[in-house]
């Protein structure tokens, strides 16, 4: 238990002057790593055993998709939140929101009108080859449906940034308790883990039980899963709390204890992941894959999902902190500045590669490997080219 004097000390540390202006390379590498996970996720989805859309399939890809879908977008919100509160304090609310409008709103609008239609035309062309792109684009924009693909993340993040600005106006000290918990987590990361897990479960589980997995809010290109909104919000604001001040002294400190117990996080991640597969087998083999699923099932699934999601995030953060000097981690550094652009432009590349590979009689592993490697290479090259446009580097 934290004593009153210790708590007061932590509170003072939270508002002390930063000790270092050096970027946290581990966080930069984690963000780049997650971008590659997104590309991998979209490269293997057509070849999963359950729900494959290509003649070739491989059950191992189901294992990848279950894992990635359970944490990567939530972790993106966490990483984005790390720099939100301090950014608002440094720039002011108006300047910060203007920056986010440029960084998130502009690419969302551009991608919704260009990248997303180009991506989904690859799906439409196989089902309706008689429809030209111009007709397809016009029908999507005027009649719908207008799917957002992965760019839904941008408008939801913008909404969270807006809420953060409103909360900051209400009280700049509102997230100080999370910051104090982070500073305490430098020595006892398990405490932070337990609190984040409890809060995430409290906000996420009721929503999932009520809405289920398949319910989406959709309005034009704006979409998000109903059941996961509060999950994403929890991750974002826990990240924002860590980033209030002294991030280099808290949970993510380079000399903190979290990286030293990385294998503990692995156990905490593997157990609920295996339980998720047990529940999937129960759903398919015993319950008969009903829709909707019973509330007790949704609740058990949400509990396992939450534990796995938080644990694997801690595991990834710990590994990148622990092995920050390794040569393997440094391989991600050249891609760091282009990661966001790769996230924005990769989707049509991935879907068109899958369209071209569809008719080839190749094993699923071969198709997915070709798709992933070429998606990474092409999206990276395209981002590098786009960043040469004057002013584009401010967005990409």
N, C-alpha and C positions, 0 to 999 in steps of 0.2 A: 504493500500500500504506500502511496506517495504521501509524505508528511506535508503539513501546511507550509513549513519553511522551504522544503524542496519544491513544492508547487509554485511558491512565490519566486524562487530562483529561476525556474523554468519559464515563468511568465516574463521575467526580466530579460532572459536570453532571447525570447521570441521577438523582442522589439529592439535588440541591440543592433549595432551596425554590422553588416556582413563582414566576415573575415576574409572572404575571397571572391574575386570576380571571375574566377576560372570556371569554364563550362564543365558540367558533369558529363564526362564522355560516356559513362555507363548509360545514362539516360538517353543520350543521343543515339547510342548503339541499339538500345532497346526499341526506340521508335523505328529505326531502320529495320530491325529484325521483325517487328510487327508488320511493317509494310510488306516484307517478303512473305510473311505468314498469310496475309490477305491474298496475295497473288497465288500462293500455293493452294489456298482454300478454293479459289475460283477455278484453278487449273484442274483440280481432282473431282469436283462435284459431279460432273456428267458421268463419271466412271465408278460411282459408288454402287454397292450391291443393292441397297434399298433406295429406290427412286432414280436409278440411272437413266439418262436420256440418250446414251450412246449404246450401240450393241455390245461393246466391251465393258466389263466391270471387274472390280477387285474389292473384296471386303475390307482389305487394309485401308482403303480410302475412306470407308465409313468411320473407321477408328480415328483417322485424322480429322474428318469433318466434325465429328462429335466433340473432339477436344478443342479445335479452333473456334467453333461456333459458341463454345461455352465461356470464352474469356476474351478473345482478341479485341472486339469492339468496346467492351467495357473497359479494358485496359487502355485503349486509346483515349477514352474520356478521362481516365485517371491521369494519364500523362499530360493531357491538355490542361487539366485543372491545376497541375503543379505550378503553372505560370500565370494563372488567371488573376488571383487576388493581388499578387505583387505587381502585376502589370497594371491593374486598375489603380493601385496606390501610386505607382510611378507616373502614369500618363494622365490620370484623371478619367472620370467616367466617359465624357464625350469623346475625348481623343482615343480612348481604348475601344469604344464601340465603333468609331469610324474606322479604326484599324481592322477590327474584326469583320466589318462589313466588306472591306476590301479583300481581306484574306479568306473569308468564308463565303460571304454573300455573292460576290462577283463570280468566283469559280463555280458556285452552285448553279447560278443562273446560266452561265456559259455551258456547263456540262449538261444541264437539263435539256438544253436546246440542241446540243451537238453530240457530245460523247454518248449519252444514253440512247438517243434514237439510232445512232450508228451501231451501237452494241446490240440492241434488241432487234434490229432489222435482220441480223444473222439468224435469229430464231424464226422470225416471220417468213423469211425467204424459203426456209425448208418446208414450212407448213402451207404457205400461200405464195408460190413462185410467180404468180401472175401479177402481184401487187408491186409496183415500182416504189423506189425509196421516197420520192416526193409525196406520193399518195399516202404511204405508210406514215411519214413524218406528220403530215397534215391531220390525219386521223388520230394519231397519238396526242397531238397538242390540242386539238379542238374537241375530240369526242372521248378520248381516253380508251382504255386505261393508259396512264402515263407513269410507268414505273420509274423509280429513282435509282435502282441498282444500289451500289455502295455509297453514292453521294448523299443519301439520307443523313449520313453522319454529319455533314456540314451544317445543315439547317438546324439539326437538334443541338449541336455544339454551340451554334450561334444563340439559340434560345437559352441554353444554360449560361452562356456569357452574359446575356441580358439580365437574367435572374440574379447572377452574381453581382452585377452592377447595382441593381435595385437593393440587394441585401447590403452591399457596401455602403450605399447611401444611408440605409437604416442604421448601420453600426459597423465601422471599420474593424471592430474587435469581435465581431460575431463568430468568426471561425478560430479564435484564439484557443478554445479548449482542444480542438483537433491539433493545433500546432504544439500545444504543451504535451499532448499525448505523443506526438511525433518525436519531440525532444526526449521524452522519457523512453520512447521506443528505440533510441540509439543503443541503450543498454538492455532493454527488455522488449524486443520486437514482438514477442508472443502476446503481450498485453494489447498492443496496437492491432495485431491480427484478430484477437478475440473480440475487441470492440467493433472493428470494421465488419467482421463476420456477423455479429449480432445485429448491427444496424442495417446492414445490407439485407439480411434475412427478413427483418421486420418490415422493410419497405418493398421487397421483391416478392416474397411468397404470397401475400394476399392478392397482389395484382395478377400473378400467374394463375392462381386458383380461380379467380373471377373471370379472367379473359381467355385463359388457355394459351397454347403456343401459336395458334394460327390466326389470331385476331390482329388486324393491322388498322391503324389510323391512316386514311388515304384522302388526300385532297390535291388534285393535280399531281405534280412531281413531289409533293410533300408527303412522306410516309414514315411510319415507325411502328414497331410492334407495341401494342398496348401494354402487354404484360411485362415489357422490359424497360419502359420509360424510367421508372423509379430506380431500377438497378443501375442504369447509366447515370442518373442524377446522383446517386449515392457515391459511385466511384468518382465522379467529377468533383464533388464537394469535399470528399476526403483528400483528393489530390490538392484541391485549392487550399485546404487547411494546412497541409504539409508545407505548401509553398508560401504561406503567409509571410514567413521570415525564417532565416537561418536553416534553409533546407540542407545546407552542408553540415549542420550539427545534429540533425534529427535522424529519423528512421533510415533515410537514404545516405547517411554519412559514409564516406569511403572507408572509414575505420570502424563503422558500427558493427554491432553483433549480428545483424540480419544475414550478412554474407557468410558468417562463420558457421551458421547452422543451416546451410542450404539444403543438405540432405534430409533434414527434418521436414522441410517444406515439400520435398519430393514425396515422402510417405503420406503427408496430409493431402497431396493431390492425387496420388495413385488410388488410394482407398475409395474416395467418393466416385472417381472415374469408373472403377470397376462396378460399383453399386449402380451407377447410371446404366451400364450395359445390362445388369441384372434386371433393372426395371424395364428396359426396352424389351428384353426377352419375355418378361411377364406380360407386357402390353400386347405383344404380337402372338405369343404362343398360348397364353392362358386367357387373357381378356378378349382376344380376337380383334385387336386394334380398333376399338370403338371410337366414335366421335359423337359427342364430346367424351373425354376421359373422366372417370370418377374423381371427385375432389380429393379423396385421400391419396390417389395416385399422383395427381398434380402436386400436392403438398410434399409428398416424399421425394418426387423428382426435383422439386424446387430446392429442397433442403440439400440434397446431394449436389445439385448444380451450383448452389451458392458456395458450399465448402470447396468444391473443386475450383471454381472460378477465382476465389480469393487466394487459395493456396497456390495455384499455378502462377498467379501474378507475382506473389512473394517469391516463388521459386525462380522465375525468370529474372526478377530484379536482383535477387541474391547471387545468381550465377554470373550475371554481367558485372556486378560489383566485385565478386570474388576473383574473377579471371580477367579483370580489366586490363592487365598487362600482357595477356596472351596474344599470340600472333593471329589466332582465329578470330578474336574479337575485333582486331584492327582491320580485318578484311572488309568490315562494314563501313569503315570511315569514308572511303571515296564516294559512297552512295548517299551519305547523310544529307547533303544539301539538295539532293534530287528526290528524296523519299516521298515528300508530299506530292510532287508532280507525278511520280509514278503511280501513286494511289489514285490520282484523278484520271489518268489517261489509260490505265491498264485494261479496263473492263472490255471495251470493244476489241482490243487486241486478243484477249483471252477467248472471247466468244467467237470471233471469226476464225481463229486457229482451230477451235473445236468444230466449227462448221466444215472447214476444209479437211479435217482428219476423220470426219464421220464415216465416210465411205471406204476408208482403208481398213483392211482386215489385219489389224495390229493388236497386240495385247494392251490391256488398259494401262499397265505400267509404262509401256513405251509411249502411248499417246499422251498420257499425263506428263511424262518427263519432257517430251518435245514441247508440249504446250507451256509448261512452266518455264523452261529455259528460254524459249523464244519470247514469252510474255515479259520476262524480266529484262532481256536484252533490248527488245523493241521499245518497251515503255521507258527504260532508262535513256536510250538514245533519243527518243522523241522528246523527253523532258529536257535533256541537255540542249536540244535544238531550240525548243520553245523558250528556254531561259536566255537565249541570245537576243530575243526580241527586246527592244528597249522598254524598261519598266516591268517586264514579265517576272523578273526575279523577286519583285516585291510581293507577288501573288504565289508563284511557284517556288 
